[in-house]
Amino acid sequence: MGRFVKIGIMVAALAVTASCRNSDVTREDTSRPAATVSTQNAGDNRVAKEVFGYLPTASNQRSDAIGGYARGCQAGAVQLPETGPTWQAMRLSRNRNWAQPETVDYVQDLSRFAATLPGWEGLYIGDMSQPRGGPMLTGHASHQSGLDIDIWMLPPDRLNLSRQEREDLSSISMRRQQGAYTNSSWTEEHMRLLRAAASDDRTARIFVFPGAKVAMCNWETGDRSWLNKIRPWWGHHYHFHVRLTCPAGDSSCENQAPPPAGDGCADAQTWVNNILNPPPPAPSTGTPAPSRGPLTMARLPSQCSNVAASN
Ligand SMILES: [Zn+2]
């Protein structure tokens, strides 16, 4: 029986690793449950991703990030223009280039900085959120409240990609040795970009593979405070994931607890060491908690019912 549990954990770990290439199924993604107990949508057992996954346009409401990154939705989202002077949105068929206005401003600001870096015309932007946020039919556990952005690691050499090219082009991996180290595609410009992204007050945290975090820890010779927001995580070697804090005035938006104090470099190095020399598996602590199944509308903040039903 212990053996089956162990195999189950290994399978689960493999599933997480495999899915992280296109998604961000992370414990760090799990924010606190909605602070306000939902009454309005109690008993609404519709599966939330099947409600939000097909809504093609933003809600006609005041802009509002609602709930947590992994249990929420967004009202009054805006669409990142498909092409701008220093960015292109990728995979337009997914219709995930929607976010809160603050998030779209952030992307445009960061892309302007990126365009100053040698070899970078700007940024290729991956998934943001669905038009009304919420859980997705495929991929991410987070990206629900209009405050998460996936940014490709591939330096854009042109910003006139056609719709079809944006479906076909792939980003490139930056890792070797299962993420313990960066590979030869990783450059100082990547580090300058991530430093600028993390140094912005709007940023809560950034997810990137552990070898990249250690590379930045070793590279930075000045102020190290920005490293606090760089969080080593599984996957995240084709893109990095920026998570913004709740916009001022969004009263139902739930921030995550800030990262632990300090630059986090020792923890990242430990993670790398464990990749290179895996420790023996921890003894099983018993039966894993039963899955709660897909998020239902009843488990989202009650405002999300209005967001889904709005014009
Ligand atoms: Zn992401």
Residues whose N, C-alpha, C, O or C-beta is under 5 A from the ligand:
A	BS01	ZN	D24 I149 D150 H241
